[in-house]
Amino acid sequence: MKTETSKSANEAQIRARLDEWAKAVCAKDVEGVISNYGPDILLFDLAPPLQYQGTNTCRGNWAEWFATFQGPVDYQISELRIISSIDVASCHSLNRIHGTRTGGEHTDVWVRATLGLVKSDGKWTIRHEHYSVPFYMEPPYKASLDLKP
């Protein structure tokens, strides 16, 4: 019974952490996003390069991306699944990014997200973040941005 209680508590803490992270994304709050990361964060993002490592690199990546939106970003985490142990967790979800770009274009895409978290001193932090979109396997190999759950 104690294990189930711990799992439930961990899941609640992780959900709260991801809610905090998503609110920071919606507000385009770079420091709020970064505060949810461990210092050794490794991010595999949608845009090049292949990886971003460390909070300073991720900070610049988020700042550049936020600058491409007018007003807030509507970011929703959907179908979140969490697997956790005492101090390590993994989760995956389908996330919607919705908003207006600085050039006036409307963005409404779904991405796949996988995160790795570590609990240290009673606090969960994101240590690995991986985003992806499927792509059409026939030339010209373009991203499948029209898919919805």
C-alpha positions as CSV (number, residue, x, y, z in Angstrom):
1,M,0.0,0.0,0.0
2,K,2.8,2.4,0.8
3,T,4.3,1.9,-2.7
4,E,1.0,2.9,-4.3
5,T,0.8,6.0,-2.1
6,S,4.3,6.9,-3.1
7,K,3.5,6.4,-6.8
8,S,0.4,8.5,-6.4
9,A,2.3,11.3,-4.6
10,N,5.1,11.2,-7.2
11,E,2.6,11.3,-10.1
12,A,0.8,14.3,-8.4
13,Q,4.1,16.1,-8.0
14,I,5.2,15.4,-11.6
15,R,1.8,16.6,-12.9
16,A,2.2,19.8,-10.8
17,R,5.7,20.3,-12.2
18,L,4.5,19.9,-15.8
19,D,1.6,22.2,-15.2
20,E,4.0,24.8,-13.9
21,W,6.2,24.3,-16.9
22,A,3.3,24.6,-19.3
23,K,2.1,27.8,-17.7
24,A,5.5,29.3,-18.1
25,V,5.5,28.3,-21.8
26,C,2.1,29.9,-22.3
27,A,3.3,33.1,-20.7
28,K,6.5,33.0,-22.7
29,D,8.4,33.1,-19.4
30,V,11.9,31.8,-20.2
31,E,13.1,31.8,-16.6
32,G,9.9,30.0,-15.5
33,V,10.6,27.3,-18.1
34,I,14.2,27.0,-17.1
35,S,13.4,26.8,-13.4
36,N,11.8,23.3,-14.1
37,Y,15.0,21.9,-15.5
38,G,18.0,20.3,-13.9
39,P,21.3,22.0,-14.7
40,D,22.3,19.1,-17.0
41,I,19.1,19.2,-19.1
42,L,19.4,17.6,-22.5
43,L,16.8,18.8,-25.0
44,F,16.1,17.2,-28.4
45,D,13.9,19.9,-29.9
46,L,12.0,20.2,-33.2
47,A,14.3,22.8,-34.6
48,P,18.1,22.2,-35.3
49,P,20.6,21.6,-34.0
50,L,20.4,17.9,-33.0
51,Q,20.5,18.8,-29.3
52,Y,20.6,21.6,-26.7
53,Q,22.6,20.8,-23.5
54,G,22.5,22.8,-20.2
55,T,20.2,25.5,-19.0
56,N,22.1,28.3,-20.7
57,T,21.8,26.8,-24.1
58,C,18.1,25.9,-23.5
59,R,17.4,29.4,-22.3
60,G,18.5,30.9,-25.6
61,N,16.5,28.3,-27.6
62,W,13.3,29.2,-25.6
63,A,13.9,32.9,-25.9
64,E,14.3,32.7,-29.7
65,W,11.2,30.5,-30.1
66,F,9.0,32.7,-27.8
67,A,10.1,35.7,-29.9
68,T,8.4,34.1,-33.0
69,F,4.9,34.5,-31.4
70,Q,2.6,37.5,-31.0
71,G,1.1,37.5,-27.5
72,P,0.9,34.3,-25.4
73,V,1.4,30.7,-26.7
74,D,-1.4,28.3,-26.1
75,Y,0.3,25.1,-25.1
76,Q,-1.7,22.1,-23.9
77,I,-0.4,18.8,-22.6
78,S,-2.7,15.9,-23.5
79,E,-2.8,12.2,-22.9
80,L,0.0,12.4,-20.3
81,R,1.3,9.1,-19.1
82,I,3.7,8.9,-16.2
83,I,5.9,6.0,-15.0
84,S,7.8,6.7,-11.8
85,S,10.0,5.1,-9.2
86,I,11.3,6.6,-6.0
87,D,13.5,9.2,-7.8
88,V,13.4,8.7,-11.5
89,A,10.4,9.2,-13.8
90,S,9.5,9.1,-17.5
91,C,6.5,10.5,-19.2
92,H,5.1,11.0,-22.6
93,S,2.2,13.1,-24.1
94,L,0.7,14.6,-27.1
95,N,1.0,18.4,-26.9
96,R,-0.8,21.1,-28.9
97,I,1.0,24.4,-29.8
98,H,-1.4,27.1,-30.9
99,G,-0.9,30.8,-31.5
100,T,-0.2,33.6,-33.9
101,R,3.3,34.1,-35.2
102,T,4.9,37.5,-35.5
103,G,4.4,37.4,-39.2
104,G,0.6,36.9,-38.7
105,E,0.5,33.2,-39.5
106,H,-1.6,31.0,-37.3
107,T,0.1,27.9,-35.8
108,D,-1.9,24.9,-34.7
109,V,0.2,21.8,-34.5
110,W,0.5,18.6,-32.3
111,V,3.8,17.3,-31.2
112,R,5.0,14.2,-29.4
113,A,6.8,14.8,-26.1
114,T,8.9,12.4,-24.0
115,L,10.5,13.6,-20.7
116,G,12.8,12.2,-18.2
117,L,12.7,13.5,-14.6
118,V,14.9,13.1,-11.5
119,K,13.8,13.7,-7.9
120,S,16.5,15.3,-5.8
121,D,16.0,16.9,-2.4
122,G,12.3,16.2,-2.7
123,K,11.9,18.1,-6.0
124,W,11.3,16.7,-9.5
125,T,13.3,18.4,-12.3
126,I,13.2,17.7,-16.0
127,R,16.6,16.3,-17.1
128,H,15.7,15.2,-20.6
129,E,13.1,16.6,-23.0
130,H,12.4,15.2,-26.5
131,Y,9.9,16.5,-29.0
132,S,9.1,15.1,-32.4
133,V,6.6,15.1,-35.2
134,P,6.1,12.2,-37.6
135,F,7.1,12.8,-41.2
136,Y,5.8,11.5,-44.5
137,M,8.2,8.7,-45.6
138,E,8.0,9.5,-49.3
139,P,10.0,12.3,-50.9
140,P,10.1,15.2,-50.3
141,Y,10.0,13.9,-46.6
142,K,8.0,16.7,-45.1
143,A,6.8,16.9,-41.5
144,S,3.3,15.6,-40.9
145,L,2.0,18.8,-39.2
146,D,-1.6,18.2,-40.2
147,L,-2.1,15.3,-37.8
148,K,-4.4,15.5,-34.8
149,P,-5.2,13.0,-32.0
